[in-house]
Amino acid sequence: MTSPELTRARELLGHLVSEPEATMDDFRRLYEEVLANFEVPADGVVEAVDADGVPSYWVSAQGADQDKVVLLVHGGGFCMGSATGYQEFGYRISKASGARVLVVDYRLAPENPFPAPMDDVVTAYRWARQQPGVSSVAFVGDSAGGNLVVAALVKLRDDGDVAPSAAVACSPLVDLAGEGSSLTERAHLDPLPAATLVQAMGGAYLAGKDPKDTPLASPLYADLQGLPPIRVLTGTHEGLHDDAIRLAEKLRDAGVDVELEIGEEMIHIWPLFSFLPQAQDSTDRLGAFLHKHLASSPAQV
């Protein structure tokens, strides 16, 4: 039987598509209304910073190691969401990983299509690495943020940057061609019309480009060799289930160290919903994953 907490999470996710005639501004407002349910606790420290032109927030839980950094890339279909709305998730990641978190406010499509959002994530990573005392940096991203994280890993590898220590992709949207069977087979389980949103918002991000010919926009089609350890999360009740499964399989085939977590009856981006017991459990596990890899990475400049 569905718990009251899971019912509430499903209702909040459904709020994103609660206005049939919604414009892009409406979608953005609706997402911020969902995110307003999550507040940073009193012991959290939040500081606005300019990450080489990318507006961002440092978010730290009490006792966080200032030398270790997690870059948090918010979801929202490339078109909505904000670093402000993800501060509370950043706090929980900081608490679970023992690192401070840089929540990135990348530019949004359709006003700023590919590659602008990915470029902002890469820029923020490079800025974080250059901060005094920083020894290691990892990534977390959910949904479209998961796409941007994987794409950034590929871009940083190709450009010869110091590799991140690890990455976590929660419910990643990595196939903008929309070929995952779960988009239709699990549609009845998902509070979101995932196939429609992939087509509409993914299309806004691509701005006419072919997803299979633009692997940095649709990283399921990228060469994934040589990437750092990655933890991938997906729920059984989400249309993007198969994006995560196929990503994990392709990463393994490329020789990448992969952990896959499948949340039974969990919905899209369920770790975001702080009141959900399964969300805290998943955040604790991804925090332990990040802590292990941040601690084991040698200091590099």
Buried (B, 14 or more C-beta within 10 A) or exposed (E): EEEEBBEBBBEBBBBBBEEEEBEBEBBBEBBBBBBEBBEBEEEBBBEEBEBEEBBBBBBBBEEBBBBBBBBBBBBBBBBBBBBBBBBBBBBBBBBBBBBBBBBBBBBBBBEBBBBBBBBBBBBBBBBBBEBEEBBBBBBBBBBBBBBBBBBBBBBBBEEEBBBBBBBBBBBBBBBBBBBBEBBEEBBEBBBBBBBBBBBBBBBBBBEEBEBBEBBBBBBBBBEBEEBBBBBBBBBBBBBBBBBBBBBBEBBBEBEBEBBBBBBEEBBBBBBBBBBBEBBBEBBBBBBBBBBBBBBEBEEEE
